[in-house]
Structures are given as structure tokens and as C-alpha cells.
Amino acid sequence: MTRPRRPTAVFAGADIVAMGVLEAVTEAGRSVPDDISVAGYDNTTFAALGPISLTSVDQAGHDMGHSAVRLLLDRITDRHRPATRVVLSPTLVPRRTTAPPAEQGPLPLM
């Protein structure tokens, strides 16, 4: 946060980590999402709370658990059943912690 060219966004690997980022941004005297956007992962219950309103990626945890139980019960019923592939698509849940970045000009060449 002290660099002349700060990042425009932080993507945290978990909502609880994103909460720490929100606190660090506030402690640095910056504002979310005006100065920096913050997004998490897991779409936990607290991410949707009004005062937090954290943008997060929902990994379809309920569907994942349902599929895991169904596959386990199928395997118990028939141990020779062929493997099954399940594809679940995560979805972005936009909330108040993200916004388009402010113009900062071109990045310097490295």
C-alpha cells in the first residue's frame, strides 16, 4: 500500500483472508473499493452481511457435498462401478468491495 503504483485489486484465496485485507486497507488510510478492490473465495455467510458486502467466488460447496455423498453411496452399492467425473462451475458474486480501477496510466516496463 505504500508503493507509488499500488495494485488496483487483491484477490484473496479465502473470504477470511479477504477480511484481513479489508482491515489492512483501512489501517493504511485507503478505501475499498475506491482505492483498491478486494475479492475473496468461498462466498461464506459473513461475506454477504451488509456492513461487509464482500465480493466473493462461490465454489458451489453445497453441490460439491451433495455430489460427493451421492458418489460415495453409489460406490458402496456397486464397488465395481466406473469412476464418475463431476464438473461444477464456480460463480462470481459481485458485491460492494469491487469496482473498476481508477486510471493510473501505463505500467512501467520491467
Number of C-alpha atoms within 10 A of each C-alpha: 13 6 6 6 11 11 13 18 18 15 17 17 14 16 24 17 15 22 19 12 19 24 13 13 19 12 10 11 9 15 14 18 19 14 18 22 23 25 29 26 23 18 23 17 8 14 23 17 10 10 9 14 15 28 25 28 21 17 16 14 14 10 11 14 11 11 15 13 12 12 17 13 12 13 15 11 10 10 10 9 11 8 8 8 7 9 8 12 7 13 12 15 16 15 17 17 21 22 18 11 14 11 7 10 7 6 7 6 4 3
